[in-house]
Amino acid sequence: MNGWTVIYTDAFPPAVELRRAVLDEHQIPAVVLNKRDSSYLFGFVELLVQEADAERAKAILGANKEELSIDDPS
């Protein structure tokens, strides 16, 4: 995906979706790319933003770090 960069990676999909929602609230377009294997529970889910928005997105997520903390039930 040209022009997009990964700003967050996690094995727990809801953690990535939560961060995408926060970025959406700040009008930053974000894409979730699921690289997990469908047969086995391994692999990662990536959160991508446009390169021009990467620093701002990281700052927003960093400022909301405590609110974005969720436990992986697995």
Sequence and secondary structure as in RCSB ss.txt:
>XXXX:A:sequence
MNGWTVIYTDAFPPAVELRRAVLDEHQIPAVVLNKRDSSYLFGFVELLVQEADAERAKAILGANKEELSIDDPS
>XXXX:A:secstr
 TTEEEEEEES HHHHHHHHHHHHHTT  EEEEE   SSSS S EEEEEEGGGHHHHHHHHHHTTTTT      
